Amino acid sequence: MHYRQLGKSGLKVSALSFGAWVTFGKQIGDPVARQLLHTAYDAGINFFDNAEAYADGQAEVVMGAILKKSGWRRSSYLVSSKVFFGTVGDRPNEDGLSRKHVVEACHDALRRLQVDYLDLYYCHRPDPTVPIGETCRAMHDLIVQGKVLYWGTSEWSAAQIEAAHAVCDRLGLHHPVVEQPQYNLFHRQRVEKEYAPLYRSPGLGTTIWSPLASGLLTGKYNKGVPEGTRLSTPGLEWLQDELLKKPGVEGKLAAISRIAAIAKGVGTTLPCLAIAWCLKNPNVSTVILGASKVEQLSENLGALDAVEKLTPQVMRELDTISGPLAD
């Protein structure tokens, strides 16, 4: 495993990490989740990603029970949560980025994950109804209290991240150090262009999600939705619509066949090539993997070996194929 600096912070994250979105507590249960976490940890992965909204908090419950029983030194791994969507209930203040919800959600995450502090705590989406200074102050106070070590954002615009830094500068608060955006061969503009100035100053770290475009870049959805896959999971119909019913999906499916041929030509698999392509970006701190089977995770870990196979020529070929189709 290789380790990378998280932006300009002092934190080192494994180049590959593991996340619980739409699997833990929903698609898979405790025994398989335990095997996945242990496989990841044994491979050198040190960052486990989670959020209050994943399976309405159940993903954190499952992960927390495994971490508690693992016997791993707390200093040997990082665990995150995210705040915005809430878990259960729809009354005022049960979601969003108000001081009340940010603090209460942190306490709930600590309880579910059975840890004393969160290494990373993200604002899962921007909240235009809350003054940004209120959110920044809440995150700062949680850091001062030792309940959070670093805070960041997820799917914020560059302008919103810059605004948060300006507030923190003015008030002398702890700054956000990381952004968690979607990034893959078909979703590139924000990471590659919009955030470009932020990598230099203030020095943004990125923990990117969906390197396989929610499974599209595995090739398994080229002819529909097989049973037992993520897109066939009850409650994820919205994700199936998002991936397979948007305009332009036919072009992406055709491109996947061409990308798979390139993967075969360089001696790797389509998923490993897609993950390795993300790792080639020096502004990517870590690529978050998701898997519902140990075999899937073990295969995807092979992306580390595939990075060196992506020569400048191969990268140009991939850019030619995917670039015109990317969001």
C-alpha positions as a Python dict, from the first residue, in 0.01 Angstrom:
ca = {
    (1, 'M'): (0, 0, 0),
    (2, 'H'): (113, 354, -76),
    (3, 'Y'): (28, 648, 150),
    (4, 'R'): (-36, 1007, 47),
    (5, 'Q'): (-51, 1336, 231),
    (6, 'L'): (-405, 1468, 274),
    (7, 'G'): (-361, 1803, 105),
    (8, 'K'): (-133, 2023, 314),
    (9, 'S'): (-244, 1866, 641),
    (10, 'G'): (-13, 1639, 839),
    (11, 'L'): (-242, 1339, 788),
    (12, 'K'): (-135, 1042, 575),
    (13, 'V'): (-404, 835, 405),
    (14, 'S'): (-372, 510, 214),
    (15, 'A'): (-396, 559, -162),
    (16, 'L'): (-695, 323, -154),
    (17, 'S'): (-955, 345, 120),
    (18, 'F'): (-1283, 170, 196),
    (19, 'G'): (-1633, 315, 226),
    (20, 'A'): (-1967, 188, 355),
    (21, 'W'): (-2206, 372, 120),
    (22, 'V'): (-2508, 161, 6),
    (23, 'T'): (-2349, -164, 128),
    (24, 'F'): (-2306, -177, 506),
    (25, 'G'): (-2639, -216, 681),
    (26, 'K'): (-2834, -235, 356),
    (27, 'Q'): (-2685, -462, 90),
    (28, 'I'): (-2469, -674, 321),
    (29, 'G'): (-2475, -777, 687),
    (30, 'D'): (-2223, -802, 966),
    (31, 'P'): (-2027, -1120, 874),
    (32, 'V'): (-1945, -1007, 520),
    (33, 'A'): (-1883, -650, 637),
    (34, 'R'): (-1632, -783, 889),
    (35, 'Q'): (-1448, -981, 620),
    (36, 'L'): (-1437, -672, 398),
    (37, 'L'): (-1299, -443, 668),
    (38, 'H'): (-1038, -696, 774),
    (39, 'T'): (-934, -761, 414),
    (40, 'A'): (-895, -387, 361),
    (41, 'Y'): (-700, -335, 684),
    (42, 'D'): (-472, -632, 617),
    (43, 'A'): (-394, -483, 274),
    (44, 'G'): (-274, -161, 439),
    (45, 'I'): (-588, 49, 402),
    (46, 'N'): (-605, 293, 692),
    (47, 'F'): (-913, 504, 609),
    (48, 'F'): (-1272, 387, 651),
    (49, 'D'): (-1539, 625, 524),
    (50, 'N'): (-1894, 654, 658),
    (51, 'A'): (-2181, 900, 706),
    (52, 'E'): (-2490, 953, 918),
    (53, 'A'): (-2709, 907, 610),
    (54, 'Y'): (-2574, 568, 504),
    (55, 'A'): (-2854, 320, 573),
    (56, 'D'): (-3000, 578, 815),
    (57, 'G'): (-2707, 537, 1052),
    (58, 'Q'): (-2699, 158, 1039),
    (59, 'A'): (-2380, 158, 829),
    (60, 'E'): (-2203, 328, 1119),
    (61, 'V'): (-2349, 80, 1366),
    (62, 'V'): (-2218, -214, 1161),
    (63, 'M'): (-1875, -57, 1111),
    (64, 'G'): (-1849, 49, 1475),
    (65, 'A'): (-1916, -303, 1603),
    (66, 'I'): (-1643, -441, 1377),
    (67, 'L'): (-1392, -175, 1476),
    (68, 'K'): (-1467, -235, 1845),
    (69, 'K'): (-1398, -609, 1817),
    (70, 'S'): (-1102, -581, 1580),
    (71, 'G'): (-835, -517, 1840),
    (72, 'W'): (-669, -270, 1603),
    (73, 'R'): (-477, 19, 1756),
    (74, 'R'): (-686, 335, 1724),
    (75, 'S'): (-375, 511, 1594),
    (76, 'S'): (-354, 268, 1300),
    (77, 'Y'): (-675, 369, 1123),
    (78, 'L'): (-886, 671, 1034),
    (79, 'V'): (-1264, 680, 1044),
    (80, 'S'): (-1498, 948, 914),
    (81, 'S'): (-1857, 1057, 931),
    (82, 'K'): (-2058, 1316, 741),
    (83, 'V'): (-2336, 1548, 848),
    (84, 'F'): (-2622, 1699, 649),
    (85, 'F'): (-2894, 1452, 549),
    (86, 'G'): (-2982, 1328, 898),
    (87, 'T'): (-3082, 974, 988),
    (88, 'V'): (-3445, 946, 1098),
    (89, 'G'): (-3710, 1209, 1148),
    (90, 'D'): (-3799, 1512, 941),
    (91, 'R'): (-3859, 1781, 1200),
    (92, 'P'): (-3668, 2109, 1189),
    (93, 'N'): (-3302, 2085, 1297),
    (94, 'E'): (-3279, 1710, 1231),
    (95, 'D'): (-3076, 1768, 919),
    (96, 'G'): (-2866, 2041, 758),
    (97, 'L'): (-2560, 2225, 887),
    (98, 'S'): (-2692, 2426, 1181),
    (99, 'R'): (-2475, 2423, 1491),
    (100, 'K'): (-2738, 2212, 1664),
    (101, 'H'): (-2741, 1937, 1401),
    (102, 'V'): (-2364, 1942, 1337),
    (103, 'V'): (-2294, 1887, 1709),
    (104, 'E'): (-2573, 1637, 1773),
    (105, 'A'): (-2485, 1438, 1460),
    (106, 'C'): (-2123, 1420, 1572),
    (107, 'H'): (-2224, 1279, 1910),
    (108, 'D'): (-2454, 1027, 1741),
    (109, 'A'): (-2177, 919, 1501),
    (110, 'L'): (-1932, 870, 1789),
    (111, 'R'): (-2188, 651, 1966),
    (112, 'R'): (-2267, 443, 1657),
    (113, 'L'): (-1903, 402, 1556),
    (114, 'Q'): (-1797, 336, 1918),
    (115, 'V'): (-1497, 569, 1898),
    (116, 'D'): (-1388, 865, 2111),
    (117, 'Y'): (-1320, 1093, 1815),
    (118, 'L'): (-1364, 1119, 1438),
    (119, 'D'): (-1049, 1160, 1232),
    (120, 'L'): (-1247, 1332, 955),
    (121, 'Y'): (-1589, 1498, 974),
    (122, 'Y'): (-1745, 1624, 651),
    (123, 'C'): (-2025, 1864, 568),
    (124, 'H'): (-2197, 1621, 331),
    (125, 'R'): (-2351, 1895, 118),
    (126, 'P'): (-2360, 2277, 140),
    (127, 'D'): (-2653, 2426, 331),
    (128, 'P'): (-2764, 2764, 193),
    (129, 'T'): (-3008, 2811, 483),
    (130, 'V'): (-2730, 2830, 746),
    (131, 'P'): (-2468, 3108, 772),
    (132, 'I'): (-2138, 2950, 674),
    (133, 'G'): (-1973, 3105, 980),
    (134, 'E'): (-2209, 2910, 1207),
    (135, 'T'): (-2104, 2581, 1048),
    (136, 'C'): (-1735, 2670, 1053),
    (137, 'R'): (-1755, 2767, 1420),
    (138, 'A'): (-1933, 2439, 1509),
    (139, 'M'): (-1664, 2236, 1334),
    (140, 'H'): (-1389, 2440, 1501),
    (141, 'D'): (-1540, 2385, 1845),
    (142, 'L'): (-1565, 2009, 1791),
    (143, 'I'): (-1196, 2006, 1701),
    (144, 'V'): (-1107, 2211, 2010),
    (145, 'Q'): (-1308, 1964, 2221),
    (146, 'G'): (-1113, 1671, 2074),
    (147, 'K'): (-1420, 1508, 1919),
    (148, 'V'): (-1299, 1572, 1561),
    (149, 'L'): (-942, 1597, 1433),
    (150, 'Y'): (-995, 1740, 1083),
    (151, 'W'): (-1301, 1869, 901),
    (152, 'G'): (-1392, 1900, 539),
    (153, 'T'): (-1665, 1920, 280),
    (154, 'S'): (-1830, 1695, 24),
    (155, 'E'): (-1968, 1811, -309),
    (156, 'W'): (-1915, 2179, -232),
    (157, 'S'): (-1830, 2419, -512),
    (158, 'A'): (-1490, 2583, -522),
    (159, 'A'): (-1655, 2915, -437),
    (160, 'Q'): (-1821, 2766, -128),
    (161, 'I'): (-1493, 2612, -10),
    (162, 'E'): (-1316, 2944, -61),
    (163, 'A'): (-1590, 3120, 138),
    (164, 'A'): (-1540, 2877, 427),
    (165, 'H'): (-1166, 2946, 427),
    (166, 'A'): (-1227, 3320, 425),
    (167, 'V'): (-1452, 3292, 731),
    (168, 'C'): (-1201, 3072, 912),
    (169, 'D'): (-922, 3319, 830),
    (170, 'R'): (-1123, 3611, 962),
    (171, 'L'): (-1235, 3438, 1282),
    (172, 'G'): (-918, 3238, 1351),
    (173, 'L'): (-1089, 2900, 1318),
    (174, 'H'): (-964, 2559, 1210),
    (175, 'H'): (-989, 2540, 831),
    (176, 'P'): (-1144, 2261, 625),
    (177, 'V'): (-861, 2047, 483),
    (178, 'V'): (-1039, 1802, 253),
    (179, 'E'): (-1316, 1771, -4),
    (180, 'Q'): (-1491, 1447, -98),
    (181, 'P'): (-1610, 1477, -460),
    (182, 'Q'): (-1722, 1223, -714),
    (183, 'Y'): (-1444, 1147, -963),
    (184, 'N'): (-1416, 891, -1240),
    (185, 'L'): (-1357, 864, -1613),
    (186, 'F'): (-1707, 999, -1680),
    (187, 'H'): (-1721, 1264, -1404),
    (188, 'R'): (-1416, 1487, -1416),
    (189, 'Q'): (-1475, 1860, -1453),
    (190, 'R'): (-1501, 1962, -1089),
    (191, 'V'): (-1189, 1776, -970),
    (192, 'E'): (-974, 1856, -1272),
    (193, 'K'): (-1078, 2215, -1345),
    (194, 'E'): (-1299, 2381, -1084),
    (195, 'Y'): (-1081, 2282, -787),
    (196, 'A'): (-748, 2335, -966),
    (197, 'P'): (-657, 2662, -786),
    (198, 'L'): (-741, 2510, -446),
    (199, 'Y'): (-472, 2242, -468),
    (200, 'R'): (-205, 2514, -458),
    (201, 'S'): (-371, 2733, -196),
    (202, 'P'): (-504, 2652, 58),
    (203, 'G'): (-383, 2302, -34),
    (204, 'L'): (-698, 2094, -72),
    (205, 'G'): (-692, 1720, -9),
    (206, 'T'): (-944, 1495, -187),
    (207, 'T'): (-1099, 1163, -83),
    (208, 'I'): (-1277, 1077, -405),
    (209, 'W'): (-1585, 856, -428),
    (210, 'S'): (-1744, 650, -707),
    (211, 'P'): (-1425, 571, -905),
    (212, 'L'): (-1626, 304, -1088),
    (213, 'A'): (-1926, 532, -1150),
    (214, 'S'): (-2140, 324, -909),
    (215, 'G'): (-2045, 8, -1097),
    (216, 'L'): (-2092, 136, -1450),
    (217, 'L'): (-1716, 107, -1510),
    (218, 'T'): (-1715, -261, -1417),
    (219, 'G'): (-1904, -343, -1737),
    (220, 'K'): (-2168, -545, -1551),
    (221, 'Y'): (-2450, -311, -1649),
    (222, 'N'): (-2377, -309, -2022),
    (223, 'K'): (-2672, -542, -2084),
    (224, 'G'): (-2909, -448, -1805),
    (225, 'V'): (-2918, -486, -1426),
    (226, 'P'): (-2824, -835, -1300),
    (227, 'E'): (-2981, -964, -979),
    (228, 'G'): (-2771, -922, -668),
    (229, 'T'): (-2594, -610, -790),
    (230, 'R'): (-2599, -269, -627),
    (231, 'L'): (-2849, -124, -876),
    (232, 'S'): (-3094, -408, -806),
    (233, 'T'): (-3103, -325, -433),
    (234, 'P'): (-3450, -213, -315),
    (235, 'G'): (-3446, 157, -234),
    (236, 'L'): (-3177, 237, -490),
    (237, 'E'): (-3410, 279, -786),
    (238, 'W'): (-3306, 645, -796),
    (239, 'L'): (-2944, 542, -853),
    (240, 'Q'): (-3043, 308, -1135),
    (241, 'D'): (-3234, 592, -1299),
    (242, 'E'): (-2940, 827, -1248),
    (243, 'L'): (-2694, 590, -1414),
    (244, 'L'): (-2890, 408, -1682),
    (245, 'K'): (-3171, 643, -1786),
    (246, 'K'): (-2989, 972, -1830),
    (247, 'P'): (-2930, 1106, -2180),
    (248, 'G'): (-2596, 993, -2322),
    (249, 'V'): (-2575, 662, -2134),
    (250, 'E'): (-2561, 469, -2462),
    (251, 'G'): (-2241, 650, -2555),
    (252, 'K'): (-2089, 570, -2218),
    (253, 'L'): (-2178, 201, -2244),
    (254, 'A'): (-2016, 187, -2588),
    (255, 'A'): (-1708, 363, -2450),
    (256, 'I'): (-1684, 110, -2166),
    (257, 'S'): (-1634, -170, -2418),
    (258, 'R'): (-1345, 22, -2573),
    (259, 'I'): (-1195, 96, -2230),
    (260, 'A'): (-1226, -273, -2137),
    (261, 'A'): (-1026, -360, -2449),
    (262, 'I'): (-750, -123, -2337),
    (263, 'A'): (-750, -284, -1992),
    (264, 'K'): (-711, -628, -2146),
    (265, 'G'): (-433, -499, -2369),
    (266, 'V'): (-224, -377, -2075),
    (267, 'G'): (-291, -690, -1869),
    (268, 'T'): (-541, -569, -1610),
    (269, 'T'): (-916, -566, -1551),
    (270, 'L'): (-1161, -289, -1636),
    (271, 'P'): (-1228, -198, -1269),
    (272, 'C'): (-856, -193, -1185),
    (273, 'L'): (-784, 29, -1483),
    (274, 'A'): (-1062, 273, -1388),
    (275, 'I'): (-937, 298, -1028),
    (276, 'A'): (-574, 325, -1138),
    (277, 'W'): (-674, 610, -1371),
    (278, 'C'): (-802, 802, -1066),
    (279, 'L'): (-480, 730, -878),
    (280, 'K'): (-276, 881, -1160),
    (281, 'N'): (-413, 1223, -1067),
    (282, 'P'): (-162, 1371, -818),
    (283, 'N'): (-439, 1580, -660),
    (284, 'V'): (-627, 1267, -550),
    (285, 'S'): (-532, 1187, -191),
    (286, 'T'): (-722, 858, -174),
    (287, 'V'): (-970, 660, -382),
    (288, 'I'): (-1261, 521, -179),
    (289, 'L'): (-1350, 166, -277),
    (290, 'G'): (-1688, 10, -218),
    (291, 'A'): (-1759, -362, -238),
    (292, 'S'): (-2020, -613, -130),
    (293, 'K'): (-1797, -920, -179),
    (294, 'V'): (-1443, -990, -61),
    (295, 'E'): (-1357, -1106, -411),
    (296, 'Q'): (-1454, -766, -550),
    (297, 'L'): (-1240, -584, -297),
    (298, 'S'): (-942, -812, -354),
    (299, 'E'): (-963, -753, -728),
    (300, 'N'): (-991, -377, -689),
    (301, 'L'): (-686, -368, -463),
    (302, 'G'): (-496, -476, -774),
    (303, 'A'): (-537, -122, -905),
    (304, 'L'): (-217, -33, -720),
    (305, 'D'): (-22, -260, -953),
    (306, 'A'): (-205, -128, -1258),
    (307, 'V'): (-97, 233, -1209),
    (308, 'E'): (242, 180, -1372),
    (309, 'K'): (73, 22, -1674),
    (310, 'L'): (-104, 348, -1755),
    (311, 'T'): (164, 501, -1974),
    (312, 'P'): (122, 849, -2122),
    (313, 'Q'): (-2, 685, -2442),
    (314, 'V'): (-263, 479, -2258),
    (315, 'M'): (-374, 788, -2066),
    (316, 'R'): (-418, 977, -2393),
    (317, 'E'): (-626, 693, -2536),
    (318, 'L'): (-850, 689, -2227),
    (319, 'D'): (-885, 1066, -2243),
    (320, 'T'): (-987, 1049, -2609),
    (321, 'I'): (-1255, 792, -2532),
    (322, 'S'): (-1396, 925, -2205),
    (323, 'G'): (-1321, 1297, -2219),
    (324, 'P'): (-1601, 1396, -2460),
    (325, 'L'): (-1853, 1199, -2249),
    (326, 'A'): (-1751, 1334, -1909),
    (327, 'D'): (-1968, 1559, -1691),
}
